Amino acid sequence: MADDGAMDKMKGKAKEMTGKATGDRRKESEGKTDQTKGKAKSTMDDAGDRAKGMKDSLKHDDS
């Protein structure tokens, strides 16, 4: 599965840098927002993976 959070962070960074280079504060702000959204997605994915791992390990303990 592709890491959507990482993709959002990369797109956001590019948008932020473009905004800075052109003096477009709105584009820069959108880029920062996209990066934050990407970080949140990555955090949620990591938490989901950890929860799945815990569930799987509990299954094996009951055997």
N, CA, C and O atoms as a Tripos MOL2 file, in Angstrom:
@<TRIPOS>MOLECULE
protein
  252   251    63     0     0
PROTEIN
NO_CHARGES

@<TRIPOS>ATOM
      1 N           0.8380   -1.1810    0.0000 N.3       1 MET1
      2 CA          0.0000    0.0000    0.0000 C.3       1 MET1
      3 C           0.8870    1.2500    0.0000 C.2       1 MET1
      4 O           1.8450    1.3470    0.7680 O.2       1 MET1
      5 N           0.5590    2.1810   -0.8550 N.am      2 ALA2
      6 CA          1.3260    3.4280   -0.9340 C.3       2 ALA2
      7 C           1.0260    4.2910    0.2840 C.2       2 ALA2
      8 O          -0.0840    4.2800    0.8170 O.2       2 ALA2
      9 N           2.0210    5.0250    0.7030 N.am      3 ASP3
     10 CA          1.8550    5.9030    1.8540 C.3       3 ASP3
     11 C           1.2910    7.2410    1.3760 C.2       3 ASP3
     12 O           2.0310    8.1100    0.9140 O.2       3 ASP3
     13 N          -0.0360    7.3920    1.4950 N.am      4 ASP4
     14 CA         -0.6940    8.6250    1.0670 C.3       4 ASP4
     15 C          -0.1860    9.8240    1.8550 C.2       4 ASP4
     16 O          -0.1100   10.9310    1.3200 O.2       4 ASP4
     17 N           0.1580    9.6180    3.1000 N.am      5 GLY5
     18 CA          0.6710   10.7060    3.9280 C.3       5 GLY5
     19 C           1.9740   11.2570    3.3850 C.2       5 GLY5
     20 O           2.1720   12.4720    3.3450 O.2       5 GLY5
     21 N           2.8600   10.3690    2.9680 N.am      6 ALA6
     22 CA          4.1460   10.8090    2.4120 C.3       6 ALA6
     23 C           3.9290   11.5750    1.1130 C.2       6 ALA6
     24 O           4.6190   12.5590    0.8450 O.2       6 ALA6
     25 N           2.9770   11.1300    0.3130 N.am      7 MET7
     26 CA          2.6800   11.8130   -0.9480 C.3       7 MET7
     27 C           2.1430   13.2150   -0.6720 C.2       7 MET7
     28 O           2.5440   14.1710   -1.3350 O.2       7 MET7
     29 N           1.2510   13.3430    0.2890 N.am      8 ASP8
     30 CA          0.7090   14.6580    0.6490 C.3       8 ASP8
     31 C           1.8130   15.5800    1.1620 C.2       8 ASP8
     32 O           1.8340   16.7700    0.8490 O.2       8 ASP8
     33 N           2.7290   15.0210    1.9500 N.am      9 LYS9
     34 CA          3.8320   15.8280    2.4730 C.3       9 LYS9
     35 C           4.7210   16.3290    1.3410 C.2       9 LYS9
     36 O           5.1360   17.4880    1.3470 O.2       9 LYS9
     37 N           5.0170   15.4630    0.3680 N.am     10 MET10
     38 CA          5.8680   15.8730   -0.7530 C.3      10 MET10
     39 C           5.1740   16.9370   -1.6170 C.2      10 MET10
     40 O           5.7810   17.9400   -1.9910 O.2      10 MET10
     41 N           3.8970   16.6990   -1.9240 N.am     11 LYS11
     42 CA          3.1560   17.6800   -2.7240 C.3      11 LYS11
     43 C           3.0480   19.0010   -1.9790 C.2      11 LYS11
     44 O           3.1730   20.0700   -2.5760 O.2      11 LYS11
     45 N           2.8170   18.9260   -0.6830 N.am     12 GLY12
     46 CA          2.7100   20.1300    0.1220 C.3      12 GLY12
     47 C           4.0000   20.9170    0.1520 C.2      12 GLY12
     48 O           3.9870   22.1460    0.0750 O.2      12 GLY12
     49 N           5.1210   20.2120    0.2640 N.am     13 LYS13
     50 CA          6.4260   20.8800    0.2830 C.3      13 LYS13
     51 C           6.6800   21.5800   -1.0480 C.2      13 LYS13
     52 O           7.1770   22.7050   -1.0830 O.2      13 LYS13
     53 N           6.3340   20.9030   -2.1410 N.am     14 ALA14
     54 CA          6.5090   21.5070   -3.4690 C.3      14 ALA14
     55 C           5.6350   22.7500   -3.6100 C.2      14 ALA14
     56 O           6.0720   23.7740   -4.1360 O.2      14 ALA14
     57 N           4.4000   22.6470   -3.1360 N.am     15 LYS15
     58 CA          3.4770   23.7810   -3.2140 C.3      15 LYS15
     59 C           3.9820   24.9500   -2.3680 C.2      15 LYS15
     60 O           3.9320   26.1060   -2.7890 O.2      15 LYS15
     61 N           4.4670   24.6290   -1.1730 N.am     16 GLU16
     62 CA          4.9970   25.6650   -0.2840 C.3      16 GLU16
     63 C           6.1810   26.3800   -0.9380 C.2      16 GLU16
     64 O           6.2510   27.6090   -0.9310 O.2      16 GLU16
     65 N           7.1060   25.6060   -1.5000 N.am     17 MET17
     66 CA          8.2960   26.1890   -2.1300 C.3      17 MET17
     67 C           7.9120   27.0280   -3.3510 C.2      17 MET17
     68 O           8.4960   28.0870   -3.5840 O.2      17 MET17
     69 N           6.9420   26.5660   -4.1230 N.am     18 THR18
     70 CA          6.4670   27.3370   -5.2710 C.3      18 THR18
     71 C           5.8620   28.6510   -4.8020 C.2      18 THR18
     72 O           6.1210   29.7050   -5.3820 O.2      18 THR18
     73 N           5.0610   28.5830   -3.7590 N.am     19 GLY19
     74 CA          4.4570   29.7880   -3.1970 C.3      19 GLY19
     75 C           5.4990   30.7820   -2.7130 C.2      19 GLY19
     76 O           5.3780   31.9860   -2.9390 O.2      19 GLY19
     77 N           6.5310   30.2630   -2.0430 N.am     20 LYS20
     78 CA          7.6040   31.1440   -1.5640 C.3      20 LYS20
     79 C           8.3400   31.7920   -2.7390 C.2      20 LYS20
     80 O           8.6420   32.9850   -2.7150 O.2      20 LYS20
     81 N           8.6210   30.9930   -3.7610 N.am     21 ALA21
     82 CA          9.3850   31.4920   -4.9100 C.3      21 ALA21
     83 C           8.6230   32.5500   -5.6980 C.2      21 ALA21
     84 O           9.2200   33.4760   -6.2490 O.2      21 ALA21
     85 N           7.2930   32.4050   -5.7480 N.am     22 THR22
     86 CA          6.4880   33.3390   -6.5420 C.3      22 THR22
     87 C           5.8490   34.4350   -5.7030 C.2      22 THR22
     88 O           5.2160   35.3440   -6.2400 O.2      22 THR22
     89 N           6.0130   34.3520   -4.3890 N.am     23 GLY23
     90 CA          5.4000   35.3460   -3.5090 C.3      23 GLY23
     91 C           3.9050   35.1240   -3.3170 C.2      23 GLY23
     92 O           3.1800   36.0280   -2.9010 O.2      23 GLY23
     93 N           3.4510   33.9080   -3.6240 N.am     24 ASP24
     94 CA          2.0240   33.5650   -3.4920 C.3      24 ASP24
     95 C           1.8000   32.9820   -2.0970 C.2      24 ASP24
     96 O           2.0160   31.7920   -1.8660 O.2      24 ASP24
     97 N           1.3670   33.8290   -1.1850 N.am     25 ARG25
     98 CA          1.1830   33.3950    0.2100 C.3      25 ARG25
     99 C           0.0940   32.3320    0.3420 C.2      25 ARG25
    100 O           0.1810   31.4450    1.1910 O.2      25 ARG25
    101 N          -0.9240   32.4280   -0.4970 N.am     26 ARG26
    102 CA         -2.0010   31.4330   -0.4340 C.3      26 ARG26
    103 C          -1.4620   30.0440   -0.8050 C.2      26 ARG26
    104 O          -1.7530   29.0620   -0.1210 O.2      26 ARG26
    105 N          -0.6850   29.9630   -1.8780 N.am     27 LYS27
    106 CA         -0.0980   28.6890   -2.3110 C.3      27 LYS27
    107 C           0.8430   28.1490   -1.2330 C.2      27 LYS27
    108 O           0.8570   26.9500   -0.9540 O.2      27 LYS27
    109 N           1.6210   29.0390   -0.6350 N.am     28 GLU28
    110 CA          2.5290   28.6490    0.4420 C.3      28 GLU28
    111 C           1.7450   28.0710    1.6220 C.2      28 GLU28
    112 O           2.1250   27.0480    2.1930 O.2      28 GLU28
    113 N           0.6620   28.7320    1.9710 N.am     29 SER29
    114 CA         -0.1840   28.2690    3.0820 C.3      29 SER29
    115 C          -0.8350   26.9320    2.7560 C.2      29 SER29
    116 O          -0.9090   26.0520    3.6130 O.2      29 SER29
    117 N          -1.3070   26.7750    1.5210 N.am     30 GLU30
    118 CA         -1.9020   25.4980    1.1020 C.3      30 GLU30
    119 C          -0.8710   24.3770    1.2210 C.2      30 GLU30
    120 O          -1.1920   23.2640    1.6380 O.2      30 GLU30
    121 N           0.3600   24.6830    0.8530 N.am     31 GLY31
    122 CA          1.4210   23.6820    0.9580 C.3      31 GLY31
    123 C           1.6590   23.2540    2.3910 C.2      31 GLY31
    124 O           1.8210   22.0660    2.6690 O.2      31 GLY31
    125 N           1.6800   24.1990    3.2890 N.am     32 LYS32
    126 CA          1.8690   23.8720    4.7080 C.3      32 LYS32
    127 C           0.6990   23.0440    5.2280 C.2      32 LYS32
    128 O           0.8830   22.1200    6.0210 O.2      32 LYS32
    129 N          -0.5060   23.3860    4.7730 N.am     33 THR33
    130 CA         -1.6980   22.6200    5.1810 C.3      33 THR33
    131 C          -1.6120   21.1930    4.6540 C.2      33 THR33
    132 O          -1.9110   20.2430    5.3770 O.2      33 THR33
    133 N          -1.2060   21.0400    3.3980 N.am     34 ASP34
    134 CA         -1.0640   19.7020    2.8190 C.3      34 ASP34
    135 C          -0.0370   18.8760    3.5820 C.2      34 ASP34
    136 O          -0.2310   17.6790    3.7950 O.2      34 ASP34
    137 N           1.0580   19.5170    3.9930 N.am     35 GLN35
    138 CA          2.0820   18.7950    4.7570 C.3      35 GLN35
    139 C           1.5330   18.3180    6.0950 C.2      35 GLN35
    140 O           1.8040   17.1950    6.5210 O.2      35 GLN35
    141 N           0.7670   19.1710    6.7490 N.am     36 THR36
    142 CA          0.1740   18.8040    8.0330 C.3      36 THR36
    143 C          -0.8120   17.6510    7.8530 C.2      36 THR36
    144 O          -0.8550   16.7220    8.6590 O.2      36 THR36
    145 N          -1.5990   17.7270    6.7820 N.am     37 LYS37
    146 CA         -2.5490   16.6490    6.4820 C.3      37 LYS37
    147 C          -1.7970   15.3450    6.2400 C.2      37 LYS37
    148 O          -2.2230   14.2860    6.6980 O.2      37 LYS37
    149 N          -0.6880   15.4210    5.5260 N.am     38 GLY38
    150 CA          0.1210   14.2310    5.2670 C.3      38 GLY38
    151 C           0.6870   13.6320    6.5400 C.2      38 GLY38
    152 O           0.7000   12.4120    6.7020 O.2      38 GLY38
    153 N           1.1560   14.4830    7.4460 N.am     39 LYS39
    154 CA          1.6760   13.9970    8.7260 C.3      39 LYS39
    155 C           0.5810   13.2960    9.5190 C.2      39 LYS39
    156 O           0.8210   12.2630   10.1450 O.2      39 LYS39
    157 N          -0.6230   13.8660    9.4900 N.am     40 ALA40
    158 CA         -1.7470   13.2590   10.2110 C.3      40 ALA40
    159 C          -2.0940   11.8920    9.6150 C.2      40 ALA40
    160 O          -2.3410   10.9350   10.3490 O.2      40 ALA40
    161 N          -2.1130   11.8080    8.2920 N.am     41 LYS41
    162 CA         -2.4170   10.5220    7.6400 C.3      41 LYS41
    163 C          -1.3720    9.4740    8.0080 C.2      41 LYS41
    164 O          -1.7140    8.3320    8.3140 O.2      41 LYS41
    165 N          -0.1060    9.8600    7.9800 N.am     42 SER42
    166 CA          0.9610    8.9200    8.3180 C.3      42 SER42
    167 C           0.8320    8.4440    9.7640 C.2      42 SER42
    168 O           1.0230    7.2630   10.0540 O.2      42 SER42
    169 N           0.5130    9.3560   10.6530 N.am     43 THR43
    170 CA          0.3420    9.0070   12.0620 C.3      43 THR43
    171 C          -0.8170    8.0260   12.2340 C.2      43 THR43
    172 O          -0.7100    7.0510   12.9780 O.2      43 THR43
    173 N          -1.9080    8.2880   11.5490 N.am     44 MET44
    174 CA         -3.0740    7.3930   11.6440 C.3      44 MET44
    175 C          -2.7560    6.0170   11.0540 C.2      44 MET44
    176 O          -3.1610    4.9950   11.6080 O.2      44 MET44
    177 N          -2.0340    5.9900    9.9330 N.am     45 ASP45
    178 CA         -1.6390    4.7100    9.3340 C.3      45 ASP45
    179 C          -0.7500    3.9250   10.2820 C.2      45 ASP45
    180 O          -0.9220    2.7160   10.4420 O.2      45 ASP45
    181 N           0.2070    4.6130   10.9160 N.am     46 ASP46
    182 CA          1.1050    3.9510   11.8650 C.3      46 ASP46
    183 C           0.3240    3.3850   13.0460 C.2      46 ASP46
    184 O           0.5810    2.2650   13.4870 O.2      46 ASP46
    185 N          -0.6250    4.1580   13.5520 N.am     47 ALA47
    186 CA         -1.4350    3.6990   14.6900 C.3      47 ALA47
    187 C          -2.2590    2.4840   14.2910 C.2      47 ALA47
    188 O          -2.3950    1.5360   15.0650 O.2      47 ALA47
    189 N          -2.8050    2.5150   13.0880 N.am     48 GLY48
    190 CA         -3.5870    1.3730   12.6000 C.3      48 GLY48
    191 C          -2.7360    0.1310   12.4530 C.2      48 GLY48
    192 O          -3.1670   -0.9690   12.7980 O.2      48 GLY48
    193 N          -1.5200    0.3030   11.9390 N.am     49 ASP49
    194 CA         -0.6070   -0.8270   11.7920 C.3      49 ASP49
    195 C          -0.2390   -1.4080   13.1450 C.2      49 ASP49
    196 O          -0.1810   -2.6270   13.3110 O.2      49 ASP49
    197 N           0.0120   -0.5230   14.1260 N.am     50 ARG50
    198 CA          0.3590   -1.0030   15.4710 C.3      50 ARG50
    199 C          -0.8120   -1.7590   16.0920 C.2      50 ARG50
    200 O          -0.6200   -2.7960   16.7270 O.2      50 ARG50
    201 N          -2.0170   -1.2410   15.9090 N.am     51 ALA51
    202 CA         -3.1960   -1.9000   16.4630 C.3      51 ALA51
    203 C          -3.3930   -3.2680   15.8250 C.2      51 ALA51
    204 O          -3.7280   -4.2310   16.5140 O.2      51 ALA51
    205 N          -3.1870   -3.3590   14.5150 N.am     52 LYS52
    206 CA         -3.3140   -4.6410   13.8200 C.3      52 LYS52
    207 C          -2.2670   -5.6190   14.3350 C.2      52 LYS52
    208 O          -2.5530   -6.7980   14.5480 O.2      52 LYS52
    209 N          -1.0450   -5.1160   14.5340 N.am     53 GLY53
    210 CA          0.0170   -5.9710   15.0540 C.3      53 GLY53
    211 C          -0.2990   -6.4920   16.4460 C.2      53 GLY53
    212 O          -0.0270   -7.6500   16.7650 O.2      53 GLY53
    213 N          -0.8730   -5.6310   17.2660 N.am     54 MET54
    214 CA         -1.2550   -6.0640   18.6150 C.3      54 MET54
    215 C          -2.3590   -7.1010   18.5470 C.2      54 MET54
    216 O          -2.3330   -8.0890   19.2810 O.2      54 MET54
    217 N          -3.3230   -6.8830   17.6740 N.am     55 LYS55
    218 CA         -4.4290   -7.8330   17.5180 C.3      55 LYS55
    219 C          -3.8930   -9.1890   17.0670 C.2      55 LYS55
    220 O          -4.2920  -10.2290   17.5910 O.2      55 LYS55
    221 N          -2.9800   -9.1680   16.0840 N.am     56 ASP56
    222 CA         -2.3940  -10.4060   15.5850 C.3      56 ASP56
    223 C          -1.5920  -11.1270   16.6650 C.2      56 ASP56
    224 O          -1.6410  -12.3540   16.7620 O.2      56 ASP56
    225 N          -0.8540  -10.3710   17.4780 N.am     57 SER57
    226 CA         -0.0530  -11.0140   18.5150 C.3      57 SER57
    227 C          -0.9460  -11.6050   19.6010 C.2      57 SER57
    228 O          -0.6020  -12.6250   20.1980 O.2      57 SER57
    229 N          -2.0780  -10.9790   19.8570 N.am     58 LEU58
    230 CA         -3.0070  -11.5300   20.8490 C.3      58 LEU58
    231 C          -3.6460  -12.8080   20.3290 C.2      58 LEU58
    232 O          -3.9010  -13.7280   21.1050 O.2      58 LEU58
    233 N          -3.9050  -12.8790   19.0410 N.am     59 LYS59
    234 CA         -4.4580  -14.0860   18.4330 C.3      59 LYS59
    235 C          -3.5090  -15.2690   18.6490 C.2      59 LYS59
    236 O          -3.9370  -16.3730   18.9840 O.2      59 LYS59
    237 N          -2.2090  -15.0120   18.4490 N.am     60 HIS60
    238 CA         -1.2220  -16.0750   18.5830 C.3      60 HIS60
    239 C          -1.0450  -16.5030   20.0280 C.2      60 HIS60
    240 O          -0.7030  -17.6590   20.2800 O.2      60 HIS60
    241 N          -1.2650  -15.6130   20.9820 N.am     61 ASP61
    242 CA         -1.1380  -15.9470   22.3950 C.3      61 ASP61
    243 C          -2.2620  -16.8710   22.8520 C.2      61 ASP61
    244 O          -2.0720  -17.6800   23.7590 O.2      61 ASP61
    245 N          -3.4430  -16.7520   22.2220 N.am     62 ASP62
    246 CA         -4.5850  -17.5600   22.6250 C.3      62 ASP62
    247 C          -4.5050  -18.9850   22.1150 C.2      62 ASP62
    248 O          -5.2410  -19.8390   22.6090 O.2      62 ASP62
    249 N          -3.6580  -19.2800   21.1600 N.am     63 SER63
    250 CA         -3.5920  -20.5930   20.5260 C.3      63 SER63
    251 C          -3.1300  -21.6680   21.4550 C.2      63 SER63
    252 O          -3.0270  -22.8280   21.0550 O.2      63 SER63
@<TRIPOS>BOND
     1     1     2 1
     2     2     3 1
     3     3     4 2
     4     3     5 am
     5     5     6 1
     6     6     7 1
     7     7     8 2
     8     7     9 am
     9     9    10 1
    10    10    11 1
    11    11    12 2
    12    11    13 am
    13    13    14 1
    14    14    15 1
    15    15    16 2
    16    15    17 am
    17    17    18 1
    18    18    19 1
    19    19    20 2
    20    19    21 am
    21    21    22 1
    22    22    23 1
    23    23    24 2
    24    23    25 am
    25    25    26 1
    26    26    27 1
    27    27    28 2
    28    27    29 am
    29    29    30 1
    30    30    31 1
    31    31    32 2
    32    31    33 am
    33    33    34 1
    34    34    35 1
    35    35    36 2
    36    35    37 am
    37    37    38 1
    38    38    39 1
    39    39    40 2
    40    39    41 am
    41    41    42 1
    42    42    43 1
    43    43    44 2
    44    43    45 am
    45    45    46 1
    46    46    47 1
    47    47    48 2
    48    47    49 am
    49    49    50 1
    50    50    51 1
    51    51    52 2
    52    51    53 am
    53    53    54 1
    54    54    55 1
    55    55    56 2
    56    55    57 am
    57    57    58 1
    58    58    59 1
    59    59    60 2
    60    59    61 am
    61    61    62 1
    62    62    63 1
    63    63    64 2
    64    63    65 am
    65    65    66 1
    66    66    67 1
    67    67    68 2
    68    67    69 am
    69    69    70 1
    70    70    71 1
    71    71    72 2
    72    71    73 am
    73    73    74 1
    74    74    75 1
    75    75    76 2
    76    75    77 am
    77    77    78 1
    78    78    79 1
    79    79    80 2
    80    79    81 am
    81    81    82 1
    82    82    83 1
    83    83    84 2
    84    83    85 am
    85    85    86 1
    86    86    87 1
    87    87    88 2
    88    87    89 am
    89    89    90 1
    90    90    91 1
    91    91    92 2
    92    91    93 am
    93    93    94 1
    94    94    95 1
    95    95    96 2
    96    95    97 am
    97    97    98 1
    98    98    99 1
    99    99   100 2
   100    99   101 am
   101   101   102 1
   102   102   103 1
   103   103   104 2
   104   103   105 am
   105   105   106 1
   106   106   107 1
   107   107   108 2
   108   107   109 am
   109   109   110 1
   110   110   111 1
   111   111   112 2
   112   111   113 am
   113   113   114 1
   114   114   115 1
   115   115   116 2
   116   115   117 am
   117   117   118 1
   118   118   119 1
   119   119   120 2
   120   119   121 am
   121   121   122 1
   122   122   123 1
   123   123   124 2
   124   123   125 am
   125   125   126 1
   126   126   127 1
   127   127   128 2
   128   127   129 am
   129   129   130 1
   130   130   131 1
   131   131   132 2
   132   131   133 am
   133   133   134 1
   134   134   135 1
   135   135   136 2
   136   135   137 am
   137   137   138 1
   138   138   139 1
   139   139   140 2
   140   139   141 am
   141   141   142 1
   142   142   143 1
   143   143   144 2
   144   143   145 am
   145   145   146 1
   146   146   147 1
   147   147   148 2
   148   147   149 am
   149   149   150 1
   150   150   151 1
   151   151   152 2
   152   151   153 am
   153   153   154 1
   154   154   155 1
   155   155   156 2
   156   155   157 am
   157   157   158 1
   158   158   159 1
   159   159   160 2
   160   159   161 am
   161   161   162 1
   162   162   163 1
   163   163   164 2
   164   163   165 am
   165   165   166 1
   166   166   167 1
   167   167   168 2
   168   167   169 am
   169   169   170 1
   170   170   171 1
   171   171   172 2
   172   171   173 am
   173   173   174 1
   174   174   175 1
   175   175   176 2
   176   175   177 am
   177   177   178 1
   178   178   179 1
   179   179   180 2
   180   179   181 am
   181   181   182 1
   182   182   183 1
   183   183   184 2
   184   183   185 am
   185   185   186 1
   186   186   187 1
   187   187   188 2
   188   187   189 am
   189   189   190 1
   190   190   191 1
   191   191   192 2
   192   191   193 am
   193   193   194 1
   194   194   195 1
   195   195   196 2
   196   195   197 am
   197   197   198 1
   198   198   199 1
   199   199   200 2
   200   199   201 am
   201   201   202 1
   202   202   203 1
   203   203   204 2
   204   203   205 am
   205   205   206 1
   206   206   207 1
   207   207   208 2
   208   207   209 am
   209   209   210 1
   210   210   211 1
   211   211   212 2
   212   211   213 am
   213   213   214 1
   214   214   215 1
   215   215   216 2
   216   215   217 am
   217   217   218 1
   218   218   219 1
   219   219   220 2
   220   219   221 am
   221   221   222 1
   222   222   223 1
   223   223   224 2
   224   223   225 am
   225   225   226 1
   226   226   227 1
   227   227   228 2
   228   227   229 am
   229   229   230 1
   230   230   231 1
   231   231   232 2
   232   231   233 am
   233   233   234 1
   234   234   235 1
   235   235   236 2
   236   235   237 am
   237   237   238 1
   238   238   239 1
   239   239   240 2
   240   239   241 am
   241   241   242 1
   242   242   243 1
   243   243   244 2
   244   243   245 am
   245   245   246 1
   246   246   247 1
   247   247   248 2
   248   247   249 am
   249   249   250 1
   250   250   251 1
   251   251   252 2
@<TRIPOS>SUBSTRUCTURE
     1 MET1         2 RESIDUE 1 A MET
     2 ALA2         6 RESIDUE 1 A ALA
     3 ASP3        10 RESIDUE 1 A ASP
     4 ASP4        14 RESIDUE 1 A ASP
     5 GLY5        18 RESIDUE 1 A GLY
     6 ALA6        22 RESIDUE 1 A ALA
     7 MET7        26 RESIDUE 1 A MET
     8 ASP8        30 RESIDUE 1 A ASP
     9 LYS9        34 RESIDUE 1 A LYS
    10 MET10       38 RESIDUE 1 A MET
    11 LYS11       42 RESIDUE 1 A LYS
    12 GLY12       46 RESIDUE 1 A GLY
    13 LYS13       50 RESIDUE 1 A LYS
    14 ALA14       54 RESIDUE 1 A ALA
    15 LYS15       58 RESIDUE 1 A LYS
    16 GLU16       62 RESIDUE 1 A GLU
    17 MET17       66 RESIDUE 1 A MET
    18 THR18       70 RESIDUE 1 A THR
    19 GLY19       74 RESIDUE 1 A GLY
    20 LYS20       78 RESIDUE 1 A LYS
    21 ALA21       82 RESIDUE 1 A ALA
    22 THR22       86 RESIDUE 1 A THR
    23 GLY23       90 RESIDUE 1 A GLY
    24 ASP24       94 RESIDUE 1 A ASP
    25 ARG25       98 RESIDUE 1 A ARG
    26 ARG26      102 RESIDUE 1 A ARG
    27 LYS27      106 RESIDUE 1 A LYS
    28 GLU28      110 RESIDUE 1 A GLU
    29 SER29      114 RESIDUE 1 A SER
    30 GLU30      118 RESIDUE 1 A GLU
    31 GLY31      122 RESIDUE 1 A GLY
    32 LYS32      126 RESIDUE 1 A LYS
    33 THR33      130 RESIDUE 1 A THR
    34 ASP34      134 RESIDUE 1 A ASP
    35 GLN35      138 RESIDUE 1 A GLN
    36 THR36      142 RESIDUE 1 A THR
    37 LYS37      146 RESIDUE 1 A LYS
    38 GLY38      150 RESIDUE 1 A GLY
    39 LYS39      154 RESIDUE 1 A LYS
    40 ALA40      158 RESIDUE 1 A ALA
    41 LYS41      162 RESIDUE 1 A LYS
    42 SER42      166 RESIDUE 1 A SER
    43 THR43      170 RESIDUE 1 A THR
    44 MET44      174 RESIDUE 1 A MET
    45 ASP45      178 RESIDUE 1 A ASP
    46 ASP46      182 RESIDUE 1 A ASP
    47 ALA47      186 RESIDUE 1 A ALA
    48 GLY48      190 RESIDUE 1 A GLY
    49 ASP49      194 RESIDUE 1 A ASP
    50 ARG50      198 RESIDUE 1 A ARG
    51 ALA51      202 RESIDUE 1 A ALA
    52 LYS52      206 RESIDUE 1 A LYS
    53 GLY53      210 RESIDUE 1 A GLY
    54 MET54      214 RESIDUE 1 A MET
    55 LYS55      218 RESIDUE 1 A LYS
    56 ASP56      222 RESIDUE 1 A ASP
    57 SER57      226 RESIDUE 1 A SER
    58 LEU58      230 RESIDUE 1 A LEU
    59 LYS59      234 RESIDUE 1 A LYS
    60 HIS60      238 RESIDUE 1 A HIS
    61 ASP61      242 RESIDUE 1 A ASP
    62 ASP62      246 RESIDUE 1 A ASP
    63 SER63      250 RESIDUE 1 A SER
